[in-house]
């Protein structure tokens, strides 16, 4: 017997989306270092999804 495992996607509420945007804006206002902003954004993603998109 084979069992299929699917990865469910969670739905983000407007409140959650706005909270993330506010967090990113706060980080951006505190630093002019784009790499610091990138590092903070990467923390929001699971490790396997943090790859570079510079393919």
HELIX and SHEET records of a PDB file:
HELIX    1   1 UNK A   14  UNK A   30  1                                  17    
HELIX    2   2 UNK A   34  UNK A   42  1                                   9    
HELIX    3   3 UNK A   47  UNK A   49  5                                   3    
END                                                                             
